[in-house]
Structures are given as structure tokens and as C-alpha cells.
């Protein structure tokens, strides 16, 4: 298997799917000749031309609206929102149109489209280039939300998303684009949407994470090996629908659970996961559920000190896991 960066896995998968299916198109700001602000579509314009690699105006509402129309007439659009922070003007189109398409037509219409967008902090993006948007969109029935953390998962989940008959928000943590490398299977490779992955088996504490926090959590787990604390690390991969079976199985196995995400704490994804465990596995717990998250602030500071203080990291996660193990 070739070794690729997270970004290369994304780009190659888009290319493979465009070769496989002539109805797949890409549209967004600077996705064509420029190859995207992060170069996620670099080289695809030369190969597929302007009819399938479509540069759009700086208008997120229009990007998503056009993609919905294209999906309704037989195409499979991949709509790129340049930064997740810019997605909010398109909220109505995503939640009130795309997510409701199958339901409001009683299954007569579907909306096979993927919305790709870079999200998350840790790259000194400040308030308007570092946001976590997942909780907003996980609240919308009819919309699937996916967030891979490794190059192999990025390939398998993106290919599956492009082929899915319903709309999918595909979150790509921008800090992972070039910092994470891994083996990626050759040829066709699909992963089921809605299935989490145990990235590290363990017996003492369950740590549930996704995105860049998956790697911080794995680093924390390695720190604790020296202290004879065995951490099981669950990578959600799909945020909506959640893999309740894997979450509950791991919680029952270790009896102690810590949920990690860089989004703000209040109403974050960790709250829903905590509720699921409390409702269905309360009697299996030996300690209160812990959350390690960003603070309830309007945004991530630009400066080094502020950004570091805001984001969870391996040390903060290790402290929480250590306390849980000793509870």
C-alpha cells in the first residue's frame, strides 16, 4: 500500500471517483485552475476540464443551492466550502433543502451530494478560520456528517460518501492535511458510513475522539502506558449517525469513559454521546463520564498562547484519563 498524506488521499479519491463516474462534478471557490486553497483539487482541472471542475463566485449559499439542483437532475456534485467557517450562509440550503429532500418527497427524490470543507484549529487561523461546526449540522436529521482522521479512512469514507444517495457533510480537519501520513489501500476501497473504529484496544478507560483530537488522544494513551493505564481509543469517524453499538460496547468494557473534542463544551457532540451512555449503560459505569473540550468562548485565539490554552492536547487528555483511571 502506498503511503500518502491526508490531503493526497482526499485528492486521489476525488480523481478516482471522477474517472469511475462521469456524473461526479466538483464546484466551489478556486477549485478549478487554482486547485483549491489547500490544493485538494490540484491537477484535476487539467484532467477533467471546466465542465466538471467548476469555479464559483464567493457565494456559499449559491454553491450549495446549485449543487442541490445538480443532484436533483442526475449529477453527483462535490461542493467545496473553502473553510467551514464560511458555511453559515448556506445553512438554510443544507438543512431545509438537502437534508429534507428524501423525507419531503416521500422517497421520490434523493439528494446525492457531498459537501467537503476544512474545519478545526491548531493552525493559527484565528476566529474565522478555526471553527468546529459539527454540532450544528449533526442536529439535522437527513444529513450525514463524516470526519475521518487518517488517510486510509479519508479514502474509504469519501468514496462511500460520493456514492451515497443522500447528502453528506464531509469534514476534513485542516491540521491533518499535511501532518498525517499513512498507508492507503490501492484500488477500490470503501468504508461503511456510520461505523466507528477502535484505533487502540484497551481495558482501563475508553477515550472517544475524532478529527485532530484522535491523534492527540492516541498520544495521551501512549503516555499512560508507562503508568500501567490501558486506554481504549475509539475513533468515531462518522458523527451522524453515531455508532451507538461501538460506543456502548467500549463503555461497558472499561466502565470509564472520556470524550474528547475541540469544539466548545456546551451542547457539543460530547453531550449527546454522554447522554447515550448514561441512558443505555449507566449501570456499567464505575465513574462519571468526563469531557475534555474547548472552552465556551466565541472563537479560538490567533496567538500561540491563546490557541494552546483553548485546544485540548495530549497532556490535558492524559490528565483527564489518569484521573478517571484512579477514580
C-alpha positions in Angstrom: 0.0 0.0 0.0 1.3 3.5 -0.9 2.0 6.0 1.9 0.0 9.2 1.4 -0.7 12.4 3.3 -4.3 13.0 4.4 -4.6 15.6 1.6 -3.2 13.3 -1.0 -5.7 10.7 -0.1 -8.6 13.2 -0.5 -7.3 14.4 -3.9 -6.7 10.9 -5.3 -10.1 9.7 -4.2 -11.8 12.6 -5.9 -9.9 11.8 -9.0 -10.6 8.1 -8.9 -14.3 8.7 -8.4 -14.4 11.2 -11.3 -12.8 8.6 -13.5 -15.2 5.9 -12.4 -18.4 8.0 -12.7 -18.8 10.8 -15.3 -21.7 12.3 -13.3 -19.3 13.4 -10.5 -18.5 17.1 -10.7 -16.7 19.4 -8.3 -17.7 23.0 -7.7 -16.5 25.7 -5.3 -14.3 28.7 -4.8 -11.0 28.3 -6.7 -11.3 24.5 -7.0 -10.5 24.6 -10.7 -7.4 26.2 -12.1 -6.0 27.1 -8.7 -6.7 23.6 -7.3 -8.3 24.9 -4.1 -6.9 27.0 -1.3 -5.3 23.9 0.3 -4.6 22.3 -3.2 -7.0 19.5 -2.5 -8.1 19.5 -6.2 -4.8 20.4 -7.7 -4.3 18.9 -11.2 -7.9 17.9 -11.6 -8.9 20.9 -13.8 -6.2 19.9 -16.4 -7.6 16.3 -16.4 -11.3 16.9 -16.4 -11.8 20.4 -17.7 -14.0 23.3 -16.8 -17.3 21.4 -17.3 -16.5 19.1 -14.3 -14.2 21.4 -12.2 -16.4 24.5 -11.8 -15.0 27.7 -10.2 -17.8 29.6 -8.5 -18.3 33.1 -7.1 -17.7 33.7 -3.5 -21.2 32.8 -2.5 -21.6 29.7 -0.3 -25.4 29.8 -0.5 -25.2 29.6 -4.3 -22.6 26.8 -4.2 -24.9 24.6 -2.2 -28.1 25.6 -4.0 -26.5 24.8 -7.4 -25.2 21.5 -6.0 -28.7 20.5 -4.8 -30.1 21.3 -8.2 -27.4 19.3 -9.9 -28.0 16.4 -7.6 -31.7 16.5 -8.4 -31.1 16.2 -12.2 -28.8 13.2 -12.1 -25.3 14.5 -11.2 -23.2 13.7 -8.2 -21.8 17.1 -7.1 -18.9 17.5 -4.7 -19.4 21.0 -3.3 -16.4 22.5 -1.6 -16.8 25.2 1.1 -13.4 26.8 1.3 -13.4 27.0 5.1 -16.1 25.5 7.4 -16.3 29.0 9.0 -17.9 30.2 5.7 -20.6 27.6 5.6 -23.2 29.5 7.6 -24.8 31.5 4.7 -25.6 28.1 3.1 -27.2 26.7 6.3 -30.7 27.1 5.0 -30.0 25.3 1.8 -28.3 22.4 3.6 -30.7 21.9 6.5 -34.0 23.0 4.8 -33.5 21.6 1.3 -30.8 19.0 1.0 -31.4 17.2 4.3 -35.2 17.2 3.9 -35.2 16.1 0.2 -35.9 12.4 0.7 -38.4 13.0 3.6 -40.5 15.7 2.0 -40.9 13.8 -1.3 -41.7 10.5 0.5 -38.6 9.0 -1.1 -39.4 10.1 -4.7 -36.3 12.3 -4.7 -32.9 12.0 -3.2 -30.0 14.4 -3.0 -26.7 12.6 -3.7 -24.1 15.3 -2.9 -21.0 15.7 -0.8 -20.1 19.0 0.9 -16.4 19.0 1.6 -15.0 21.6 4.0 -11.8 22.1 6.0 -12.5 22.6 9.7 -10.8 22.9 13.1 -8.0 24.8 14.8 -4.3 24.4 15.6 -3.1 26.2 12.5 -3.2 29.8 13.8 -6.3 30.6 11.8 -7.9 32.8 14.5 -11.7 33.2 15.0 -12.8 32.9 11.4 -10.6 30.0 10.1 -10.7 27.6 13.0 -14.3 26.8 13.9 -15.9 23.5 14.7 -19.3 23.3 13.1 -20.2 19.7 13.5 -22.7 20.1 16.4 -24.9 22.5 14.3 -25.2 20.0 11.4 -25.4 16.8 13.5 -28.7 18.2 14.8 -30.3 18.0 11.3 -32.0 14.6 10.5 -31.5 13.6 6.9 -27.9 14.8 6.8 -24.9 12.6 7.4 -21.7 14.0 8.9 -18.4 12.3 8.4 -15.0 13.3 9.8 -12.1 10.9 9.1 -8.8 11.1 10.9 -6.4 9.0 8.8 -5.5 8.9 5.1 -6.9 5.4 4.7 -10.2 6.4 6.4 -10.3 9.5 4.3 -10.2 7.4 1.1 -12.7 4.8 2.2 -15.2 7.3 3.6 -15.0 9.8 0.9 -15.5 7.2 -1.8 -18.5 5.9 0.1 -19.9 9.4 0.6 -19.7 10.2 -3.1 -21.7 7.1 -3.9 -24.2 7.6 -1.2 -27.8 8.6 -2.3 -28.2 11.2 0.3 -26.4 14.5 1.3 -23.2 14.2 3.4 -21.2 16.8 5.1 -17.5 15.7 4.8 -15.4 17.4 7.4 -11.6 17.5 6.7 -9.5 18.7 9.6 -7.1 21.2 8.1 -4.3 20.4 10.6 -4.2 16.8 9.3 -3.8 17.7 5.6 0.0 17.5 5.5 0.9 16.5 9.1 -0.6 13.0 9.0 0.7 10.2 6.7 -0.3 6.6 6.4 -0.8 3.6 4.2 -3.7 3.8 1.9 -5.2 0.7 0.2 -4.8 0.5 -3.6 -7.8 0.2 -5.9 -11.4 0.5 -4.9 -11.7 0.9 -1.1 -15.0 1.7 0.7 -15.7 2.1 4.4 -19.3 1.9 5.8 -20.6 5.3 6.9 -21.9 5.1 10.4 -19.2 2.7 11.8 -16.6 3.8 14.3 -13.2 2.2 14.6 -11.2 1.1 17.6 -7.8 2.7 16.9 -6.3 1.3 20.1 -7.6 -1.5 22.2 -7.5 -1.1 26.0 -9.1 -2.3 29.2 -9.0 0.5 31.8 -10.5 3.6 30.2 -12.4 4.4 27.0 -11.4 7.6 25.2 -13.7 8.7 22.3 -12.4 11.2 19.8 -12.4 12.3 16.2 -10.6 14.7 13.8 -7.3 16.0 15.0 -8.2 15.1 18.6 -7.9 11.4 17.7 -4.2 11.8 17.3 -3.8 13.8 20.5 -5.8 11.1 22.3 -3.6 8.3 20.9 -0.5 10.3 22.1 -2.1 10.6 25.5 -2.8 6.9 25.6 0.9 6.2 24.8 2.0 8.4 27.7 -0.1 6.4 30.1 1.3 3.1 29.1 4.3 3.9 31.4 1.8 4.2 34.2 0.1 0.9 33.5 -3.1 2.6 32.4 -4.5 0.8 29.3 -6.6 3.2 27.2 -9.0 2.1 24.5 -9.3 4.8 21.8 -12.5 4.9 19.7 -12.4 7.0 16.5 -16.0 8.0 15.7 -15.2 8.6 12.0 -19.0 9.2 11.4 -20.5 11.9 13.7 -24.1 11.4 12.4 -25.3 8.8 12.6 -23.2 7.8 15.7 -22.1 4.2 16.0 -24.0 3.5 19.2 -23.1 -0.1 19.3 -19.3 0.5 19.3 -19.7 3.4 21.8 -21.7 1.3 24.3 -19.6 -1.8 23.8 -16.4 0.0 24.7 -18.1 1.9 27.6 -19.3 -1.4 29.1 -15.9 -3.0 28.5 -13.9 -0.4 30.5 -16.6 1.1 32.7 -14.9 4.6 32.4 -15.4 7.0 29.5 -13.8 10.2 28.5 -15.0 12.1 25.4 -12.6 14.5 23.6 -13.4 17.2 21.0 -12.0 20.7 20.3 -15.5 22.2 19.8 -16.9 24.1 22.7 -18.2 22.1 25.6 -21.8 23.2 26.0 -24.1 21.4 23.5 -21.1 19.8 21.8 -21.1 16.3 20.4 -19.8 15.0 23.7 -23.1 15.9 25.4 -25.1 13.6 23.1 -22.5 10.8 23.5 -22.7 11.2 27.3 -26.5 11.0 27.1 -26.4 7.8 25.1 -24.1 6.1 27.5 -26.0 7.4 30.6 -29.3 6.2 29.2 -28.2 2.8 28.0 -25.1 1.8 30.0 -25.4 3.7 33.3 -25.2 0.6 35.4 -22.0 -0.5 33.7 -20.1 2.7 34.7 -17.7 3.0 37.6 -17.1 6.7 37.3 -18.7 9.9 35.9 -18.3 10.5 32.2 -15.6 13.1 31.6 -15.3 15.5 28.7 -12.1 17.3 27.5 -13.1 20.0 25.1 -12.6 23.6 24.1 -13.9 26.2 26.5 -17.2 28.1 25.9 -15.6 31.0 24.1 -16.8 32.7 20.8 -13.6 31.6 18.9 -10.1 30.3 19.0 -7.5 33.0 19.6 -4.9 33.6 16.9 -1.8 33.9 19.2 0.1 30.8 20.3 -0.6 31.1 24.0 -4.4 31.6 23.5 -4.7 28.9 20.9 -2.8 26.4 23.1 -5.0 27.3 26.1 -8.2 26.8 24.0 -7.4 23.4 22.4 -7.2 20.1 24.1 -3.9 18.4 23.7 -2.2 15.1 24.7 -1.2 16.4 28.2 -4.7 17.7 29.0 -6.2 14.5 27.8 -3.7 12.3 29.7 -4.6 14.2 32.9 -8.3 13.5 32.5 -7.7 9.8 31.7 -5.4 9.5 34.6 -8.0 10.9 37.0 -10.6 8.6 35.5 -8.4 5.5 35.9 -7.8 6.3 39.6 -11.5 7.0 40.3 
